[in-house]
Amino acid sequence: MNEETYLKERVGKENPFRVPDGYFDTLASQVMARIDAEAQPQKKAKVISMHRVFYYAAAAVCALFVCATVYLSFNKESEAVEQQNMAVAEQPADNYFDEAADYMMLDNQAIYACLASDY
């Protein structure tokens, strides 16, 4: 209680906060005006800078270039594989045997010995 009496003696009982004259007379109309203004949707203009448009266009061109390069490289590889398969198909069967013998490093004597041996 000492603190309360001290404060009352020091400050007094008067409220230090004041409201401007006529403040509450126009308060309701001001609040309603703000509510109406906030309730209406505001269209925000979407501004796209020219730098951003340039970056998007450059990225699209780069992506197109990469996709075209990949497509053409796969197309050339598939054509090369087809040509190789056609070249192999045109070789005679004797050529396969010669290539296999060279690969296994077999000479004629080793081939005769393998054919003459019993399984």
Buried (B, 14 or more C-beta within 10 A) or exposed (E): EEEEEEEEEEEEEEEEEEEEEEEEEEEEEEEEEEEEEEEEEEEEEEEEEEEEEEEEEEEEEEEEEEEEEEEEEEEEEEEEEEEEEEEEEEEEEEEEEEEEBEEEEEEEEEEEEEEEEEE
